Amino acid sequence: MKIAVVGTGYVGLVTGTCFAETGNQVICVDIDKTKVDKLSNGQITIYEPGLEKIFLRNLKEGRLHFTTNLAEGVKDATIIFLALPTPPGEDGSADLKYILGVSDELGKILKPNEFKVIVDKSTVPVGTADKVKAAILQSAAKASPSGGGLVGAFAVVSNPEFLREGVAVDDFMKPDRVVVGTSDERAKKIMTELYGPFVRSGNPVIFMDEKSAELTKYAANSFLAVKISFMNEIARLCELLGADVDMVRKGIGSDERIGKRFLFPGIGYGGSCFPKDVQALVKSSGEVNYDFEILNAVMKVNEEQKLFLMPKINAYFNNNLKGKRFALWGLAFKPNTDDIREAPALYMIDALTEAGATVHAFDPEAMPNVKQVVGDKIDFAESQYDALVNADALIIATEWSEFRTPEFEKIISLLKNKVIFDGRNVYDAEQMKQLGFHYESVGRSAVTNN
Ligand SMILES: NC(=O)c1ccc[n+]([C@@H]2O[C@H](COP(=O)([O-])OP(=O)(O)OC[C@H]3O[C@@H](n4cnc5c(N)ncnc54)[C@H](O)[C@@H]3O)[C@@H](O)[C@H]2O)c1
């Protein structure tokens, strides 16, 4: 099949590459010329495990192309994916300017005699498929007095994406489920054929109406945010009551109705999806006069949670962080990505530097992106151990694998004090005690070394 993917960021590049991998001809479109030039020259623009290899293979075998020209990109495509940003607007609702801007352009480009499926892969509020359709028809009508003849010449489908950064290729190639919202039989047939190779093991392609598909994505992300925030509140309670959140987590996670995943407490969720999607769902609910009480609480809990370690750090240093130096391990919002959007580490950096401390940070992939945002506000280390030199304490903000079993003797020899604040519960408290660390984490009793 011939496919165009408009927007070549985290979702667009993975989508385009994975569809090329199953033999389709794919053209990815982006307005960012530097990005398009790099990708056309075989230079990958995001860090995502496993992606580079299949990107290079499909590029070399001529199934994957990149352009800044929308008309050229969609000319021969039967399916046009929109993988465009939907950032929060000023009021927290999803800003549809990218989606509707491209829809407007498509209205001028599409031809009446070629049926095309326009697939919304971005996370968008309920009703967006109708808006996309209206924008295309309106712009076609403006461009041609006969109305462009586009009525019936295309279908707008909602096909939300559930991939997780860090395991995006696996998630895309072997999805738990594919959700397709459409009431058009032609589109249904095309989408069934397109996703066939991805669901060979029997996972379902779930067809539904457009609105339900749009809401499914928000419901999925919001539910996961609820699960995380619930566990973060249980962790707070554990500390107050002297219970151990690890034990509680295991105790409830073994209940099939609850499940083991997404029960790990920490310093809050971040990333490009959960924060904005929860906010957008609250906003959409408000528009139909529904006050989504649970999600309002989730947003409040998560805001507080990002700075959960600060009172502990302040207390340890007698509320005086001036002149203190902190090693910070982990900057990405989660491991195995270089994505730093809404990363809790950025909030920690602000709080520490505002209190007069300096930060020496290390992240295996995200340092260039953080440098672009914070500039010289912090120092960047050459390695995780380099970050520790002359530091008063180590703070862990992201649970990269290489932080899990470090050389503790080396940590002890490099840090000024044997102090760790662990925002992701990476270490075993008993081991920390034996090694003589002052060790504080989330939802577990502090290990003190005095
Ligand atoms: N990142 C994720 O893990 C994830 C997962 C599921 C769904 N989503 C959703 O997918 C959508 C895209 O997210 P992302 O993380 O890939 O965003 P991104 O910011 O990484 O990528 C968006 C791309 O669109 C390009 N773009 C902007 N305007 C354009 C235009 N007019 N024409 C062509 N290209 C244009 C940008 O240059 C950028 O490369 C969002 O709605 C997001 O919520 C993201």
Ligand as a Chemical Component Dictionary entry (heavy atoms), coordinates in Angstrom:
data_LIG
# 
_chem_comp.id                   LIG 
_chem_comp.type                 NON-POLYMER 
_chem_comp.pdbx_formal_charge   0 
_chem_comp.three_letter_code    LIG 
# 
loop_
_chem_comp_atom.comp_id 
_chem_comp_atom.atom_id 
_chem_comp_atom.alt_atom_id 
_chem_comp_atom.type_symbol 
_chem_comp_atom.charge 
_chem_comp_atom.model_Cartn_x 
_chem_comp_atom.model_Cartn_y 
_chem_comp_atom.model_Cartn_z 
_chem_comp_atom.pdbx_ordinal 
LIG N1  N1  N 0  5.082  10.441 21.919 1  
LIG C1  C1  C 0  4.306  9.436  22.301 2  
LIG O1  O1  O 0  4.712  8.548  23.051 3  
LIG C2  C2  C 0  2.877  9.356  21.815 4  
LIG C3  C3  C 0  2.182  8.149  21.972 5  
LIG C4  C4  C 0  0.881  8.077  21.504 6  
LIG C5  C5  C 0  0.269  9.208  20.931 7  
LIG N2  N2  N 1  0.970  10.372 20.828 8  
LIG C6  C6  C 0  0.311  11.513 20.177 9  
LIG O2  O2  O 0  0.780  11.594 18.828 10 
LIG C7  C7  C 0  0.853  12.969 18.420 11 
LIG C8  C8  C 0  2.271  13.289 17.959 12 
LIG O3  O3  O 0  3.138  13.146 19.080 13 
LIG P1  P1  P 0  4.728  13.093 18.931 14 
LIG O4  O4  O 0  5.264  12.773 20.274 15 
LIG O5  O5  O -1 5.093  12.247 17.759 16 
LIG O6  O6  O 0  5.021  14.636 18.570 17 
LIG P2  P2  P 0  6.388  15.268 18.053 18 
LIG O7  O7  O 0  6.371  16.669 18.527 19 
LIG O8  O8  O 0  7.532  14.367 18.405 20 
LIG O9  O9  O 0  6.247  15.246 16.454 21 
LIG C9  C9  C 0  5.375  16.038 15.720 22 
LIG C10 C10 C 0  6.017  16.361 14.365 23 
LIG O10 O10 O 0  5.068  17.072 13.566 24 
LIG C11 C11 C 0  5.782  18.032 12.797 25 
LIG N3  N3  N 0  4.861  19.036 12.281 26 
LIG C12 C12 C 0  4.302  20.092 12.911 27 
LIG N4  N4  N 0  3.489  20.774 12.063 28 
LIG C13 C13 C 0  3.541  20.122 10.876 29 
LIG C14 C14 C 0  2.932  20.330 9.611  30 
LIG N5  N5  N 0  2.096  21.338 9.411  31 
LIG N6  N6  N 0  3.221  19.472 8.608  32 
LIG C15 C15 C 0  4.075  18.429 8.808  33 
LIG N7  N7  N 0  4.680  18.189 9.980  34 
LIG C16 C16 C 0  4.424  19.023 11.001 35 
LIG C17 C17 C 0  6.822  18.558 13.759 36 
LIG O11 O11 O 0  7.884  19.200 13.093 37 
LIG C18 C18 C 0  7.247  17.253 14.463 38 
LIG O12 O12 O 0  8.332  16.637 13.791 39 
LIG C19 C19 C 0  0.364  13.792 19.613 40 
LIG O13 O13 O 0  -0.991 14.015 19.485 41 
LIG C20 C20 C 0  0.629  12.859 20.789 42 
LIG O14 O14 O 0  -0.218 13.127 21.868 43 
LIG C21 C21 C 0  2.275  10.465 21.235 44 
# 
loop_
_chem_comp_bond.comp_id 
_chem_comp_bond.atom_id_1 
_chem_comp_bond.atom_id_2 
_chem_comp_bond.value_order 
_chem_comp_bond.pdbx_ordinal 
LIG N1  C1  SING 1  
LIG C1  O1  DOUB 2  
LIG C1  C2  SING 3  
LIG C2  C3  SING 4  
LIG C2  C21 DOUB 5  
LIG C3  C4  DOUB 6  
LIG C4  C5  SING 7  
LIG C5  N2  DOUB 8  
LIG N2  C6  SING 9  
LIG N2  C21 SING 10 
LIG C6  O2  SING 11 
LIG C6  C20 SING 12 
LIG O2  C7  SING 13 
LIG C7  C8  SING 14 
LIG C7  C19 SING 15 
LIG C8  O3  SING 16 
LIG O3  P1  SING 17 
LIG P1  O4  DOUB 18 
LIG P1  O5  SING 19 
LIG P1  O6  SING 20 
LIG O6  P2  SING 21 
LIG P2  O7  DOUB 22 
LIG P2  O8  SING 23 
LIG P2  O9  SING 24 
LIG O9  C9  SING 25 
LIG C9  C10 SING 26 
LIG C10 O10 SING 27 
LIG C10 C18 SING 28 
LIG O10 C11 SING 29 
LIG C11 N3  SING 30 
LIG C11 C17 SING 31 
LIG N3  C12 SING 32 
LIG N3  C16 SING 33 
LIG C12 N4  DOUB 34 
LIG N4  C13 SING 35 
LIG C13 C14 SING 36 
LIG C13 C16 DOUB 37 
LIG C14 N5  SING 38 
LIG C14 N6  DOUB 39 
LIG N6  C15 SING 40 
LIG C15 N7  DOUB 41 
LIG N7  C16 SING 42 
LIG C17 O11 SING 43 
LIG C17 C18 SING 44 
LIG C18 O12 SING 45 
LIG C19 O13 SING 46 
LIG C19 C20 SING 47 
LIG C20 O14 SING 48 
# 
